[in-house]
Amino acid sequence: MCYARHPVFLSSHDQEANTMKGISEVSPTSAIEPVALEKHAAQPRLTRAQRLLHRWRTRQALLTMTETELRDVGLSLQQAQAEAAKPFWKG
């Protein structure tokens, strides 16, 4: 890196000249702007068949989870078994 051209080592006259030429110092974080997402933008709308399949798969997955994993998601073994016993067409 050439320190003579680094913005810290430039005189105010040189900095003005660089800025006037379109060369300005931009910090790495100044170009990052937070992206506002819509409420459901990341979640695509599912068809009825996709919802039913998703419900069936997640209920089956509950049966394969250990008690520790169930506790992590806030369910007891009895609650998981009761949920998995529901028909997939019932919400």
PDB file of N, CA, C and O in Angstrom:
ATOM      1  N   MET A   1       0.851  -1.183   0.000  1.00  0.00           N
ATOM      2  CA  MET A   1       0.000   0.000   0.000  1.00  0.00           C
ATOM      3  C   MET A   1       0.887   1.232   0.000  1.00  0.00           C
ATOM      4  O   MET A   1       1.877   1.303   0.728  1.00  0.00           O
ATOM      5  N   CYS A   2       0.530   2.170  -0.800  1.00  0.00           N
ATOM      6  CA  CYS A   2       1.279   3.425  -0.879  1.00  0.00           C
ATOM      7  C   CYS A   2       0.689   4.396   0.146  1.00  0.00           C
ATOM      8  O   CYS A   2      -0.407   4.921  -0.051  1.00  0.00           O
ATOM      9  N   TYR A   3       1.421   4.634   1.242  1.00  0.00           N
ATOM     10  CA  TYR A   3       0.911   5.482   2.308  1.00  0.00           C
ATOM     11  C   TYR A   3       0.786   6.940   1.900  1.00  0.00           C
ATOM     12  O   TYR A   3       0.002   7.682   2.491  1.00  0.00           O
ATOM     13  N   ALA A   4       1.543   7.357   0.905  1.00  0.00           N
ATOM     14  CA  ALA A   4       1.492   8.754   0.479  1.00  0.00           C
ATOM     15  C   ALA A   4       0.116   9.100  -0.098  1.00  0.00           C
ATOM     16  O   ALA A   4      -0.302  10.255  -0.025  1.00  0.00           O
ATOM     17  N   ARG A   5      -0.589   8.127  -0.667  1.00  0.00           N
ATOM     18  CA  ARG A   5      -1.905   8.383  -1.259  1.00  0.00           C
ATOM     19  C   ARG A   5      -3.045   8.016  -0.309  1.00  0.00           C
ATOM     20  O   ARG A   5      -4.211   8.240  -0.637  1.00  0.00           O
ATOM     21  N   HIS A   6      -2.727   7.454   0.865  1.00  0.00           N
ATOM     22  CA  HIS A   6      -3.761   7.088   1.836  1.00  0.00           C
ATOM     23  C   HIS A   6      -4.430   8.361   2.336  1.00  0.00           C
ATOM     24  O   HIS A   6      -3.741   9.357   2.558  1.00  0.00           O
ATOM     25  N   PRO A   7      -5.759   8.365   2.523  1.00  0.00           N
ATOM     26  CA  PRO A   7      -6.476   9.586   2.919  1.00  0.00           C
ATOM     27  C   PRO A   7      -5.971  10.226   4.199  1.00  0.00           C
ATOM     28  O   PRO A   7      -6.084  11.441   4.360  1.00  0.00           O
ATOM     29  N   VAL A   8      -5.418   9.442   5.112  1.00  0.00           N
ATOM     30  CA  VAL A   8      -4.919  10.012   6.360  1.00  0.00           C
ATOM     31  C   VAL A   8      -3.717  10.907   6.096  1.00  0.00           C
ATOM     32  O   VAL A   8      -3.504  11.895   6.800  1.00  0.00           O
ATOM     33  N   PHE A   9      -2.933  10.559   5.080  1.00  0.00           N
ATOM     34  CA  PHE A   9      -1.702  11.298   4.793  1.00  0.00           C
ATOM     35  C   PHE A   9      -1.892  12.400   3.748  1.00  0.00           C
ATOM     36  O   PHE A   9      -0.950  13.135   3.454  1.00  0.00           O
ATOM     37  N   LEU A  10      -3.070  12.521   3.198  1.00  0.00           N
ATOM     38  CA  LEU A  10      -3.301  13.561   2.206  1.00  0.00           C
ATOM     39  C   LEU A  10      -3.577  14.890   2.907  1.00  0.00           C
ATOM     40  O   LEU A  10      -4.193  14.920   3.973  1.00  0.00           O
ATOM     41  N   SER A  11      -3.130  15.960   2.321  1.00  0.00           N
ATOM     42  CA  SER A  11      -3.445  17.276   2.858  1.00  0.00           C
ATOM     43  C   SER A  11      -4.901  17.576   2.535  1.00  0.00           C
ATOM     44  O   SER A  11      -5.502  16.904   1.697  1.00  0.00           O
ATOM     45  N   SER A  12      -5.463  18.561   3.182  1.00  0.00           N
ATOM     46  CA  SER A  12      -6.865  18.903   2.919  1.00  0.00           C
ATOM     47  C   SER A  12      -7.044  19.337   1.465  1.00  0.00           C
ATOM     48  O   SER A  12      -8.095  19.091   0.872  1.00  0.00           O
ATOM     49  N   HIS A  13      -6.026  19.982   0.886  1.00  0.00           N
ATOM     50  CA  HIS A  13      -6.098  20.385  -0.520  1.00  0.00           C
ATOM     51  C   HIS A  13      -6.174  19.141  -1.419  1.00  0.00           C
ATOM     52  O   HIS A  13      -6.980  19.090  -2.349  1.00  0.00           O
ATOM     53  N   ASP A  14      -5.314  18.125  -1.129  1.00  0.00           N
ATOM     54  CA  ASP A  14      -5.333  16.885  -1.920  1.00  0.00           C
ATOM     55  C   ASP A  14      -6.660  16.160  -1.760  1.00  0.00           C
ATOM     56  O   ASP A  14      -7.181  15.604  -2.727  1.00  0.00           O
ATOM     57  N   GLN A  15      -7.221  16.160  -0.535  1.00  0.00           N
ATOM     58  CA  GLN A  15      -8.491  15.485  -0.309  1.00  0.00           C
ATOM     59  C   GLN A  15      -9.606  16.165  -1.110  1.00  0.00           C
ATOM     60  O   GLN A  15     -10.455  15.493  -1.694  1.00  0.00           O
ATOM     61  N   GLU A  16      -9.596  17.493  -1.133  1.00  0.00           N
ATOM     62  CA  GLU A  16     -10.592  18.221  -1.910  1.00  0.00           C
ATOM     63  C   GLU A  16     -10.436  17.924  -3.394  1.00  0.00           C
ATOM     64  O   GLU A  16     -11.427  17.756  -4.105  1.00  0.00           O
ATOM     65  N   ALA A  17      -9.218  17.861  -3.853  1.00  0.00           N
ATOM     66  CA  ALA A  17      -8.964  17.579  -5.265  1.00  0.00           C
ATOM     67  C   ALA A  17      -9.466  16.183  -5.626  1.00  0.00           C
ATOM     68  O   ALA A  17     -10.082  15.997  -6.676  1.00  0.00           O
ATOM     69  N   ASN A  18      -9.205  15.199  -4.759  1.00  0.00           N
ATOM     70  CA  ASN A  18      -9.679  13.842  -5.016  1.00  0.00           C
ATOM     71  C   ASN A  18     -11.198  13.765  -5.007  1.00  0.00           C
ATOM     72  O   ASN A  18     -11.797  13.069  -5.827  1.00  0.00           O
ATOM     73  N   THR A  19     -11.818  14.483  -4.079  1.00  0.00           N
ATOM     74  CA  THR A  19     -13.270  14.489  -3.995  1.00  0.00           C
ATOM     75  C   THR A  19     -13.863  15.143  -5.237  1.00  0.00           C
ATOM     76  O   THR A  19     -14.879  14.684  -5.760  1.00  0.00           O
ATOM     77  N   MET A  20     -13.236  16.201  -5.704  1.00  0.00           N
ATOM     78  CA  MET A  20     -13.737  16.892  -6.884  1.00  0.00           C
ATOM     79  C   MET A  20     -13.601  16.027  -8.132  1.00  0.00           C
ATOM     80  O   MET A  20     -14.375  16.187  -9.075  1.00  0.00           O
ATOM     81  N   LYS A  21     -12.642  15.123  -8.156  1.00  0.00           N
ATOM     82  CA  LYS A  21     -12.470  14.233  -9.294  1.00  0.00           C
ATOM     83  C   LYS A  21     -13.422  13.038  -9.216  1.00  0.00           C
ATOM     84  O   LYS A  21     -13.448  12.206 -10.123  1.00  0.00           O
ATOM     85  N   GLY A  22     -14.206  12.950  -8.133  1.00  0.00           N
ATOM     86  CA  GLY A  22     -15.119  11.829  -7.980  1.00  0.00           C
ATOM     87  C   GLY A  22     -14.550  10.718  -7.126  1.00  0.00           C
ATOM     88  O   GLY A  22     -15.181   9.676  -6.947  1.00  0.00           O
ATOM     89  N   ILE A  23     -13.342  10.939  -6.592  1.00  0.00           N
ATOM     90  CA  ILE A  23     -12.727   9.942  -5.729  1.00  0.00           C
ATOM     91  C   ILE A  23     -12.933  10.407  -4.304  1.00  0.00           C
ATOM     92  O   ILE A  23     -12.302  11.370  -3.867  1.00  0.00           O
ATOM     93  N   SER A  24     -13.788   9.752  -3.589  1.00  0.00           N
ATOM     94  CA  SER A  24     -14.015  10.130  -2.194  1.00  0.00           C
ATOM     95  C   SER A  24     -13.854   8.897  -1.323  1.00  0.00           C
ATOM     96  O   SER A  24     -14.040   7.766  -1.770  1.00  0.00           O
ATOM     97  N   GLU A  25     -13.515   9.137  -0.110  1.00  0.00           N
ATOM     98  CA  GLU A  25     -13.305   8.042   0.841  1.00  0.00           C
ATOM     99  C   GLU A  25     -14.665   7.573   1.353  1.00  0.00           C
ATOM    100  O   GLU A  25     -15.470   8.370   1.836  1.00  0.00           O
ATOM    101  N   VAL A  26     -14.901   6.294   1.241  1.00  0.00           N
ATOM    102  CA  VAL A  26     -16.148   5.698   1.716  1.00  0.00           C
ATOM    103  C   VAL A  26     -15.775   4.615   2.702  1.00  0.00           C
ATOM    104  O   VAL A  26     -14.988   3.723   2.387  1.00  0.00           O
ATOM    105  N   SER A  27     -16.339   4.690   3.894  1.00  0.00           N
ATOM    106  CA  SER A  27     -16.043   3.643   4.872  1.00  0.00           C
ATOM    107  C   SER A  27     -16.777   2.375   4.473  1.00  0.00           C
ATOM    108  O   SER A  27     -17.820   2.448   3.823  1.00  0.00           O
ATOM    109  N   PRO A  28     -16.255   1.216   4.848  1.00  0.00           N
ATOM    110  CA  PRO A  28     -16.877  -0.044   4.443  1.00  0.00           C
ATOM    111  C   PRO A  28     -18.315  -0.169   4.908  1.00  0.00           C
ATOM    112  O   PRO A  28     -19.122  -0.807   4.231  1.00  0.00           O
ATOM    113  N   THR A  29     -18.659   0.420   6.042  1.00  0.00           N
ATOM    114  CA  THR A  29     -20.016   0.270   6.555  1.00  0.00           C
ATOM    115  C   THR A  29     -20.969   1.346   6.054  1.00  0.00           C
ATOM    116  O   THR A  29     -22.182   1.202   6.205  1.00  0.00           O
ATOM    117  N   SER A  30     -20.465   2.401   5.472  1.00  0.00           N
ATOM    118  CA  SER A  30     -21.362   3.473   5.043  1.00  0.00           C
ATOM    119  C   SER A  30     -22.204   3.067   3.835  1.00  0.00           C
ATOM    120  O   SER A  30     -23.273   3.633   3.609  1.00  0.00           O
ATOM    121  N   ALA A  31     -21.731   2.096   3.062  1.00  0.00           N
ATOM    122  CA  ALA A  31     -22.483   1.671   1.888  1.00  0.00           C
ATOM    123  C   ALA A  31     -23.535   0.627   2.239  1.00  0.00           C
ATOM    124  O   ALA A  31     -24.381   0.297   1.408  1.00  0.00           O
ATOM    125  N   ILE A  32     -23.491   0.105   3.458  1.00  0.00           N
ATOM    126  CA  ILE A  32     -24.440  -0.924   3.866  1.00  0.00           C
ATOM    127  C   ILE A  32     -25.650  -0.260   4.489  1.00  0.00           C
ATOM    128  O   ILE A  32     -25.535   0.472   5.472  1.00  0.00           O
ATOM    129  N   GLU A  33     -26.796  -0.516   3.917  1.00  0.00           N
ATOM    130  CA  GLU A  33     -28.029   0.030   4.458  1.00  0.00           C
ATOM    131  C   GLU A  33     -28.912  -1.133   4.885  1.00  0.00           C
ATOM    132  O   GLU A  33     -28.945  -2.153   4.197  1.00  0.00           O
ATOM    133  N   PRO A  34     -29.621  -1.013   5.986  1.00  0.00           N
ATOM    134  CA  PRO A  34     -30.504  -2.100   6.397  1.00  0.00           C
ATOM    135  C   PRO A  34     -31.620  -2.282   5.378  1.00  0.00           C
ATOM    136  O   PRO A  34     -32.151  -1.312   4.836  1.00  0.00           O
ATOM    137  N   VAL A  35     -31.957  -3.519   5.131  1.00  0.00           N
ATOM    138  CA  VAL A  35     -33.009  -3.835   4.172  1.00  0.00           C
ATOM    139  C   VAL A  35     -34.290  -4.105   4.938  1.00  0.00           C
ATOM    140  O   VAL A  35     -34.335  -4.990   5.793  1.00  0.00           O
ATOM    141  N   ALA A  36     -35.303  -3.362   4.641  1.00  0.00           N
ATOM    142  CA  ALA A  36     -36.592  -3.563   5.288  1.00  0.00           C
ATOM    143  C   ALA A  36     -37.369  -4.620   4.514  1.00  0.00           C
ATOM    144  O   ALA A  36     -37.681  -4.437   3.337  1.00  0.00           O
ATOM    145  N   LEU A  37     -37.677  -5.715   5.176  1.00  0.00           N
ATOM    146  CA  LEU A  37     -38.424  -6.776   4.533  1.00  0.00           C
ATOM    147  C   LEU A  37     -39.902  -6.626   4.859  1.00  0.00           C
ATOM    148  O   LEU A  37     -40.272  -6.201   5.953  1.00  0.00           O
ATOM    149  N   GLU A  38     -40.719  -6.974   3.917  1.00  0.00           N
ATOM    150  CA  GLU A  38     -42.142  -6.976   4.190  1.00  0.00           C
ATOM    151  C   GLU A  38     -42.431  -8.091   5.177  1.00  0.00           C
ATOM    152  O   GLU A  38     -41.606  -8.983   5.373  1.00  0.00           O
ATOM    153  N   LYS A  39     -43.588  -8.044   5.790  1.00  0.00           N
ATOM    154  CA  LYS A  39     -43.918  -8.974   6.855  1.00  0.00           C
ATOM    155  C   LYS A  39     -43.758 -10.435   6.435  1.00  0.00           C
ATOM    156  O   LYS A  39     -43.204 -11.230   7.194  1.00  0.00           O
ATOM    157  N   HIS A  40     -44.229 -10.803   5.250  1.00  0.00           N
ATOM    158  CA  HIS A  40     -44.175 -12.193   4.820  1.00  0.00           C
ATOM    159  C   HIS A  40     -43.379 -12.368   3.534  1.00  0.00           C
ATOM    160  O   HIS A  40     -43.623 -13.306   2.775  1.00  0.00           O
ATOM    161  N   ALA A  41     -42.443 -11.485   3.287  1.00  0.00           N
ATOM    162  CA  ALA A  41     -41.703 -11.530   2.028  1.00  0.00           C
ATOM    163  C   ALA A  41     -40.854 -12.783   1.892  1.00  0.00           C
ATOM    164  O   ALA A  41     -40.720 -13.317   0.791  1.00  0.00           O
ATOM    165  N   ALA A  42     -40.282 -13.262   2.986  1.00  0.00           N
ATOM    166  CA  ALA A  42     -39.385 -14.415   2.916  1.00  0.00           C
ATOM    167  C   ALA A  42     -40.147 -15.735   2.893  1.00  0.00           C
ATOM    168  O   ALA A  42     -39.554 -16.777   2.614  1.00  0.00           O
ATOM    169  N   GLN A  43     -41.438 -15.714   3.177  1.00  0.00           N
ATOM    170  CA  GLN A  43     -42.218 -16.938   3.254  1.00  0.00           C
ATOM    171  C   GLN A  43     -43.209 -16.979   2.089  1.00  0.00           C
ATOM    172  O   GLN A  43     -44.207 -16.257   2.092  1.00  0.00           O
ATOM    173  N   PRO A  44     -42.929 -17.827   1.090  1.00  0.00           N
ATOM    174  CA  PRO A  44     -43.844 -17.886  -0.055  1.00  0.00           C
ATOM    175  C   PRO A  44     -45.173 -18.526   0.337  1.00  0.00           C
ATOM    176  O   PRO A  44     -45.239 -19.330   1.268  1.00  0.00           O
ATOM    177  N   ARG A  45     -46.193 -18.170  -0.363  1.00  0.00           N
ATOM    178  CA  ARG A  45     -47.525 -18.719  -0.101  1.00  0.00           C
ATOM    179  C   ARG A  45     -47.578 -20.153  -0.597  1.00  0.00           C
ATOM    180  O   ARG A  45     -47.206 -20.436  -1.736  1.00  0.00           O
ATOM    181  N   LEU A  46     -48.041 -21.057   0.255  1.00  0.00           N
ATOM    182  CA  LEU A  46     -48.108 -22.472  -0.094  1.00  0.00           C
ATOM    183  C   LEU A  46     -49.495 -22.849  -0.605  1.00  0.00           C
ATOM    184  O   LEU A  46     -50.503 -22.268  -0.202  1.00  0.00           O
ATOM    185  N   THR A  47     -49.523 -23.816  -1.486  1.00  0.00           N
ATOM    186  CA  THR A  47     -50.814 -24.349  -1.936  1.00  0.00           C
ATOM    187  C   THR A  47     -51.374 -25.234  -0.828  1.00  0.00           C
ATOM    188  O   THR A  47     -50.663 -25.558   0.124  1.00  0.00           O
ATOM    189  N   ARG A  48     -52.628 -25.622  -0.941  1.00  0.00           N
ATOM    190  CA  ARG A  48     -53.245 -26.483   0.072  1.00  0.00           C
ATOM    191  C   ARG A  48     -52.497 -27.801   0.178  1.00  0.00           C
ATOM    192  O   ARG A  48     -52.245 -28.283   1.282  1.00  0.00           O
ATOM    193  N   ALA A  49     -52.140 -28.387  -0.953  1.00  0.00           N
ATOM    194  CA  ALA A  49     -51.418 -29.658  -0.948  1.00  0.00           C
ATOM    195  C   ALA A  49     -50.052 -29.520  -0.269  1.00  0.00           C
ATOM    196  O   ALA A  49     -49.634 -30.404   0.479  1.00  0.00           O
ATOM    197  N   GLN A  50     -49.370 -28.421  -0.529  1.00  0.00           N
ATOM    198  CA  GLN A  50     -48.065 -28.190   0.100  1.00  0.00           C
ATOM    199  C   GLN A  50     -48.207 -28.016   1.607  1.00  0.00           C
ATOM    200  O   GLN A  50     -47.377 -28.504   2.373  1.00  0.00           O
ATOM    201  N   ARG A  51     -49.266 -27.316   2.036  1.00  0.00           N
ATOM    202  CA  ARG A  51     -49.510 -27.131   3.471  1.00  0.00           C
ATOM    203  C   ARG A  51     -49.773 -28.465   4.157  1.00  0.00           C
ATOM    204  O   ARG A  51     -49.246 -28.730   5.237  1.00  0.00           O
ATOM    205  N   LEU A  52     -50.589 -29.301   3.527  1.00  0.00           N
ATOM    206  CA  LEU A  52     -50.903 -30.599   4.112  1.00  0.00           C
ATOM    207  C   LEU A  52     -49.659 -31.474   4.211  1.00  0.00           C
ATOM    208  O   LEU A  52     -49.439 -32.139   5.223  1.00  0.00           O
ATOM    209  N   LEU A  53     -48.841 -31.471   3.148  1.00  0.00           N
ATOM    210  CA  LEU A  53     -47.609 -32.247   3.159  1.00  0.00           C
ATOM    211  C   LEU A  53     -46.642 -31.730   4.227  1.00  0.00           C
ATOM    212  O   LEU A  53     -46.014 -32.507   4.944  1.00  0.00           O
ATOM    213  N   HIS A  54     -46.538 -30.410   4.315  1.00  0.00           N
ATOM    214  CA  HIS A  54     -45.671 -29.802   5.334  1.00  0.00           C
ATOM    215  C   HIS A  54     -46.141 -30.186   6.733  1.00  0.00           C
ATOM    216  O   HIS A  54     -45.320 -30.520   7.587  1.00  0.00           O
ATOM    217  N   ARG A  55     -47.445 -30.145   6.979  1.00  0.00           N
ATOM    218  CA  ARG A  55     -48.001 -30.495   8.280  1.00  0.00           C
ATOM    219  C   ARG A  55     -47.702 -31.955   8.623  1.00  0.00           C
ATOM    220  O   ARG A  55     -47.328 -32.265   9.754  1.00  0.00           O
ATOM    221  N   TRP A  56     -47.866 -32.853   7.643  1.00  0.00           N
ATOM    222  CA  TRP A  56     -47.596 -34.268   7.867  1.00  0.00           C
ATOM    223  C   TRP A  56     -46.121 -34.505   8.183  1.00  0.00           C
ATOM    224  O   TRP A  56     -45.785 -35.246   9.106  1.00  0.00           O
ATOM    225  N   ARG A  57     -45.241 -33.863   7.403  1.00  0.00           N
ATOM    226  CA  ARG A  57     -43.802 -34.047   7.615  1.00  0.00           C
ATOM    227  C   ARG A  57     -43.344 -33.525   8.971  1.00  0.00           C
ATOM    228  O   ARG A  57     -42.548 -34.173   9.650  1.00  0.00           O
ATOM    229  N   THR A  58     -43.842 -32.360   9.366  1.00  0.00           N
ATOM    230  CA  THR A  58     -43.413 -31.801  10.646  1.00  0.00           C
ATOM    231  C   THR A  58     -43.943 -32.629  11.815  1.00  0.00           C
ATOM    232  O   THR A  58     -43.258 -32.783  12.826  1.00  0.00           O
ATOM    233  N   ARG A  59     -45.148 -33.158  11.683  1.00  0.00           N
ATOM    234  CA  ARG A  59     -45.682 -34.011  12.747  1.00  0.00           C
ATOM    235  C   ARG A  59     -44.913 -35.324  12.835  1.00  0.00           C
ATOM    236  O   ARG A  59     -44.702 -35.847  13.929  1.00  0.00           O
ATOM    237  N   GLN A  60     -44.497 -35.855  11.698  1.00  0.00           N
ATOM    238  CA  GLN A  60     -43.669 -37.062  11.725  1.00  0.00           C
ATOM    239  C   GLN A  60     -42.296 -36.769  12.322  1.00  0.00           C
ATOM    240  O   GLN A  60     -41.730 -37.610  13.022  1.00  0.00           O
ATOM    241  N   ALA A  61     -41.765 -35.594  12.054  1.00  0.00           N
ATOM    242  CA  ALA A  61     -40.468 -35.203  12.593  1.00  0.00           C
ATOM    243  C   ALA A  61     -40.512 -35.102  14.115  1.00  0.00           C
ATOM    244  O   ALA A  61     -39.518 -35.389  14.782  1.00  0.00           O
ATOM    245  N   LEU A  62     -41.649 -34.699  14.668  1.00  0.00           N
ATOM    246  CA  LEU A  62     -41.790 -34.633  16.122  1.00  0.00           C
ATOM    247  C   LEU A  62     -41.563 -35.996  16.765  1.00  0.00           C
ATOM    248  O   LEU A  62     -41.020 -36.084  17.867  1.00  0.00           O
ATOM    249  N   LEU A  63     -41.978 -37.055  16.079  1.00  0.00           N
ATOM    250  CA  LEU A  63     -41.823 -38.406  16.618  1.00  0.00           C
ATOM    251  C   LEU A  63     -40.370 -38.861  16.661  1.00  0.00           C
ATOM    252  O   LEU A  63     -40.024 -39.760  17.426  1.00  0.00           O
ATOM    253  N   THR A  64     -39.520 -38.248  15.847  1.00  0.00           N
ATOM    254  CA  THR A  64     -38.109 -38.659  15.794  1.00  0.00           C
ATOM    255  C   THR A  64     -37.224 -37.842  16.736  1.00  0.00           C
ATOM    256  O   THR A  64     -36.044 -38.152  16.899  1.00  0.00           O
ATOM    257  N   MET A  65     -37.781 -36.809  17.354  1.00  0.00           N
ATOM    258  CA  MET A  65     -36.989 -35.928  18.208  1.00  0.00           C
ATOM    259  C   MET A  65     -36.803 -36.531  19.602  1.00  0.00           C
ATOM    260  O   MET A  65     -37.681 -37.217  20.126  1.00  0.00           O
ATOM    261  N   THR A  66     -35.641 -36.254  20.183  1.00  0.00           N
ATOM    262  CA  THR A  66     -35.376 -36.693  21.551  1.00  0.00           C
ATOM    263  C   THR A  66     -36.081 -35.750  22.524  1.00  0.00           C
ATOM    264  O   THR A  66     -36.548 -34.675  22.147  1.00  0.00           O
ATOM    265  N   GLU A  67     -36.146 -36.180  23.788  1.00  0.00           N
ATOM    266  CA  GLU A  67     -36.793 -35.329  24.797  1.00  0.00           C
ATOM    267  C   GLU A  67     -36.061 -34.001  24.963  1.00  0.00           C
ATOM    268  O   GLU A  67     -36.687 -32.969  25.208  1.00  0.00           O
ATOM    269  N   THR A  68     -34.748 -34.026  24.830  1.00  0.00           N
ATOM    270  CA  THR A  68     -33.965 -32.791  24.930  1.00  0.00           C
ATOM    271  C   THR A  68     -34.305 -31.839  23.786  1.00  0.00           C
ATOM    272  O   THR A  68     -34.472 -30.639  24.002  1.00  0.00           O
ATOM    273  N   GLU A  69     -34.406 -32.370  22.579  1.00  0.00           N
ATOM    274  CA  GLU A  69     -34.761 -31.540  21.418  1.00  0.00           C
ATOM    275  C   GLU A  69     -36.173 -30.995  21.558  1.00  0.00           C
ATOM    276  O   GLU A  69     -36.430 -29.838  21.224  1.00  0.00           O
ATOM    277  N   LEU A  70     -37.082 -31.816  22.047  1.00  0.00           N
ATOM    278  CA  LEU A  70     -38.455 -31.347  22.262  1.00  0.00           C
ATOM    279  C   LEU A  70     -38.492 -30.231  23.306  1.00  0.00           C
ATOM    280  O   LEU A  70     -39.212 -29.246  23.146  1.00  0.00           O
ATOM    281  N   ARG A  71     -37.716 -30.394  24.367  1.00  0.00           N
ATOM    282  CA  ARG A  71     -37.648 -29.360  25.398  1.00  0.00           C
ATOM    283  C   ARG A  71     -37.118 -28.050  24.810  1.00  0.00           C
ATOM    284  O   ARG A  71     -37.566 -26.967  25.186  1.00  0.00           O
ATOM    285  N   ASP A  72     -36.156 -28.161  23.878  1.00  0.00           N
ATOM    286  CA  ASP A  72     -35.599 -26.969  23.234  1.00  0.00           C
ATOM    287  C   ASP A  72     -36.647 -26.189  22.458  1.00  0.00           C
ATOM    288  O   ASP A  72     -36.580 -24.962  22.388  1.00  0.00           O
ATOM    289  N   VAL A  73     -37.614 -26.888  21.873  1.00  0.00           N
ATOM    290  CA  VAL A  73     -38.666 -26.197  21.115  1.00  0.00           C
ATOM    291  C   VAL A  73     -39.912 -25.946  21.962  1.00  0.00           C
ATOM    292  O   VAL A  73     -40.925 -25.456  21.463  1.00  0.00           O
ATOM    293  N   GLY A  74     -39.824 -26.291  23.263  1.00  0.00           N
ATOM    294  CA  GLY A  74     -40.908 -25.957  24.185  1.00  0.00           C
ATOM    295  C   GLY A  74     -42.032 -26.968  24.234  1.00  0.00           C
ATOM    296  O   GLY A  74     -43.164 -26.610  24.559  1.00  0.00           O
ATOM    297  N   LEU A  75     -41.750 -28.227  23.919  1.00  0.00           N
ATOM    298  CA  LEU A  75     -42.774 -29.265  23.956  1.00  0.00           C
ATOM    299  C   LEU A  75     -42.359 -30.403  24.870  1.00  0.00           C
ATOM    300  O   LEU A  75     -41.174 -30.698  25.029  1.00  0.00           O
ATOM    301  N   SER A  76     -43.363 -31.036  25.468  1.00  0.00           N
ATOM    302  CA  SER A  76     -43.089 -32.251  26.229  1.00  0.00           C
ATOM    303  C   SER A  76     -43.280 -33.439  25.285  1.00  0.00           C
ATOM    304  O   SER A  76     -43.794 -33.282  24.178  1.00  0.00           O
ATOM    305  N   LEU A  77     -42.870 -34.608  25.721  1.00  0.00           N
ATOM    306  CA  LEU A  77     -43.032 -35.811  24.911  1.00  0.00           C
ATOM    307  C   LEU A  77     -44.517 -36.087  24.661  1.00  0.00           C
ATOM    308  O   LEU A  77     -44.899 -36.479  23.558  1.00  0.00           O
ATOM    309  N   GLN A  78     -45.346 -35.884  25.672  1.00  0.00           N
ATOM    310  CA  GLN A  78     -46.785 -36.105  25.526  1.00  0.00           C
ATOM    311  C   GLN A  78     -47.413 -35.132  24.528  1.00  0.00           C
ATOM    312  O   GLN A  78     -48.265 -35.520  23.729  1.00  0.00           O
ATOM    313  N   GLN A  79     -46.993 -33.872  24.577  1.00  0.00           N
ATOM    314  CA  GLN A  79     -47.510 -32.877  23.625  1.00  0.00           C
ATOM    315  C   GLN A  79     -47.109 -33.238  22.196  1.00  0.00           C
ATOM    316  O   GLN A  79     -47.919 -33.125  21.276  1.00  0.00           O
ATOM    317  N   ALA A  80     -45.873 -33.667  22.011  1.00  0.00           N
ATOM    318  CA  ALA A  80     -45.392 -34.039  20.679  1.00  0.00           C
ATOM    319  C   ALA A  80     -46.157 -35.244  20.146  1.00  0.00           C
ATOM    320  O   ALA A  80     -46.526 -35.286  18.973  1.00  0.00           O
ATOM    321  N   GLN A  81     -46.389 -36.212  21.006  1.00  0.00           N
ATOM    322  CA  GLN A  81     -47.132 -37.404  20.580  1.00  0.00           C
ATOM    323  C   GLN A  81     -48.580 -37.056  20.233  1.00  0.00           C
ATOM    324  O   GLN A  81     -49.139 -37.583  19.272  1.00  0.00           O
ATOM    325  N   ALA A  82     -49.177 -36.168  21.021  1.00  0.00           N
ATOM    326  CA  ALA A  82     -50.560 -35.742  20.747  1.00  0.00           C
ATOM    327  C   ALA A  82     -50.639 -34.989  19.419  1.00  0.00           C
ATOM    328  O   ALA A  82     -51.574 -35.194  18.645  1.00  0.00           O
ATOM    329  N   GLU A  83     -49.671 -34.127  19.155  1.00  0.00           N
ATOM    330  CA  GLU A  83     -49.648 -33.380  17.889  1.00  0.00           C
ATOM    331  C   GLU A  83     -49.437 -34.324  16.714  1.00  0.00           C
ATOM    332  O   GLU A  83     -50.098 -34.190  15.684  1.00  0.00           O
ATOM    333  N   ALA A  84     -48.517 -35.282  16.859  1.00  0.00           N
ATOM    334  CA  ALA A  84     -48.224 -36.218  15.776  1.00  0.00           C
ATOM    335  C   ALA A  84     -49.403 -37.154  15.501  1.00  0.00           C
ATOM    336  O   ALA A  84     -49.535 -37.674  14.393  1.00  0.00           O
ATOM    337  N   ALA A  85     -50.253 -37.367  16.496  1.00  0.00           N
ATOM    338  CA  ALA A  85     -51.402 -38.260  16.326  1.00  0.00           C
ATOM    339  C   ALA A  85     -52.547 -37.593  15.558  1.00  0.00           C
ATOM    340  O   ALA A  85     -53.451 -38.279  15.082  1.00  0.00           O
ATOM    341  N   LYS A  86     -52.517 -36.285  15.436  1.00  0.00           N
ATOM    342  CA  LYS A  86     -53.582 -35.578  14.702  1.00  0.00           C
ATOM    343  C   LYS A  86     -53.505 -35.923  13.222  1.00  0.00           C
ATOM    344  O   LYS A  86     -52.415 -36.133  12.691  1.00  0.00           O
ATOM    345  N   PRO A  87     -54.648 -35.983  12.552  1.00  0.00           N
ATOM    346  CA  PRO A  87     -54.630 -36.187  11.091  1.00  0.00           C
ATOM    347  C   PRO A  87     -54.024 -34.959  10.408  1.00  0.00           C
ATOM    348  O   PRO A  87     -54.194 -33.835  10.879  1.00  0.00           O
ATOM    349  N   PHE A  88     -53.328 -35.175   9.314  1.00  0.00           N
ATOM    350  CA  PHE A  88     -52.633 -34.055   8.639  1.00  0.00           C
ATOM    351  C   PHE A  88     -53.588 -33.017   8.079  1.00  0.00           C
ATOM    352  O   PHE A  88     -53.184 -31.878   7.847  1.00  0.00           O
ATOM    353  N   TRP A  89     -54.836 -33.376   7.857  1.00  0.00           N
ATOM    354  CA  TRP A  89     -55.786 -32.413   7.300  1.00  0.00           C
ATOM    355  C   TRP A  89     -56.399 -31.533   8.381  1.00  0.00           C
ATOM    356  O   TRP A  89     -57.144 -30.603   8.069  1.00  0.00           O
ATOM    357  N   LYS A  90     -56.098 -31.812   9.648  1.00  0.00           N
ATOM    358  CA  LYS A  90     -56.603 -30.974  10.745  1.00  0.00           C
ATOM    359  C   LYS A  90     -55.497 -30.028  11.201  1.00  0.00           C
ATOM    360  O   LYS A  90     -54.378 -30.453  11.486  1.00  0.00           O
ATOM    361  N   GLY A  91     -55.825 -28.753  11.265  1.00  0.00           N
ATOM    362  CA  GLY A  91     -54.843 -27.736  11.634  1.00  0.00           C
ATOM    363  C   GLY A  91     -54.504 -27.630  13.053  1.00  0.00           C
ATOM    364  O   GLY A  91     -53.683 -26.793  13.430  1.00  0.00           O
TER     365      GLY A  91
END
